[in-house]
Every structure is written in structure tokens, then in C-alpha cells.
């Protein structure tokens, strides 16, 4: 079993408020993305999805137009 890290919630929230995604926060703090998601959800903060998922969701809704690949 991995050693439990004592990462202050304030550090997670600060990075989240800077616009970082959950995976980026986890990499910076040396923990898993799942840990970040659980801590943010417990604090009542909606986690950010990946940029790729957001992009494809916008395409699906018809919000992205113009360039095709």
C-alpha cells in the first residue's frame, strides 16, 4: 500500500483556481488524479475535465465550426 500524503486542501484549491486541470494538479503534488477529484468533490468544487474532452464536446454540440481535420 502506498504511503498516504498529507496534501493541504488549500494547495489543491489554489492550483485549481489558477486554472489547472486535475491531472496537472496531481502531477505537481505527486499524487493520483483520483485523489484530487475526491478532495475537490468533497470540498464542493466541480473538477475540470480534460481539454480534449471539452473540445470534442464543443464539436458535438456544434459550438466549434470552421476548421476540419
Backbone torsions as a table, in degrees:
resi	resn	phi	psi	omega
1	UNK	NA	135.5	-177.8
2	UNK	-71.2	149.5	178.8
3	UNK	-68.8	133.4	-179.2
4	UNK	-74.7	131.5	179.1
5	UNK	-93.4	147.5	178.8
6	UNK	-105.3	79.0	-177.6
7	UNK	-95.2	119.9	179.8
8	UNK	-62.2	135.3	178.5
9	UNK	-57.5	-33.8	-179.8
10	UNK	-60.3	-36.4	178.2
11	UNK	-65.8	-42.1	179.6
12	UNK	-64.1	-46.7	-179.1
13	UNK	-63.7	-39.8	179.1
14	UNK	-60.3	-46.5	178.7
15	UNK	-66.1	-38.5	177.4
16	UNK	-61.6	-44.2	-179.8
17	UNK	-67.1	-20.5	175.9
18	UNK	-79.5	-5.1	176.6
19	UNK	98.5	6.3	-179.9
20	UNK	-74.5	149.3	176.3
21	UNK	-84.4	160.6	-176.8
22	UNK	-52.9	-44.5	-178.8
23	UNK	-63.4	-40.3	179.3
24	UNK	-65.3	-41.4	178.3
25	UNK	-62.2	-45.2	-179.7
26	UNK	-60.3	-42.4	179.4
27	UNK	-63.9	-41.5	-180.0
28	UNK	-64.9	-43.1	-174.8
29	UNK	-89.4	-5.8	176.5
30	UNK	72.3	40.4	177.2
31	UNK	-137.2	-172.6	-179.0
32	UNK	-89.1	156.7	175.6
33	UNK	-61.4	-37.7	-179.5
34	UNK	-59.9	-38.6	178.2
35	UNK	-62.9	-43.9	179.7
36	UNK	-62.9	-46.2	-179.3
37	UNK	-60.0	-46.5	-179.8
38	UNK	-61.1	-44.3	-178.2
39	UNK	-66.4	-41.6	178.6
40	UNK	-66.5	-43.7	179.6
41	UNK	-62.0	-41.4	179.5
42	UNK	-63.1	-31.8	178.5
43	UNK	-84.0	-0.8	179.0
44	UNK	81.9	20.1	-179.1
45	UNK	-107.4	127.9	178.8
46	UNK	-73.0	130.8	-179.9
47	UNK	-77.5	157.5	178.8
48	UNK	-90.4	139.4	175.4
49	UNK	-83.6	171.4	179.9
50	UNK	-69.9	155.1	-179.7
51	UNK	-61.8	-36.7	-179.4
52	UNK	-65.3	-44.5	178.3
53	UNK	-61.0	-42.2	178.2
54	UNK	-61.1	-43.5	-178.2
55	UNK	-61.3	-48.7	-178.8
56	UNK	-68.2	-32.3	176.5
57	UNK	-64.4	-39.9	178.4
58	UNK	-66.2	-39.5	177.5
59	UNK	-62.8	-45.1	-178.7
60	UNK	-60.6	-38.2	179.5
61	UNK	-79.1	-8.7	-179.4
62	UNK	85.4	14.9	-178.9
63	UNK	-81.5	-23.7	177.4
64	UNK	-100.9	124.5	-179.5
65	UNK	-133.9	165.0	175.5
66	UNK	106.3	-97.8	-173.5
67	UNK	-70.7	136.2	175.7
68	UNK	-119.0	154.7	176.6
69	UNK	-134.1	NA	NA
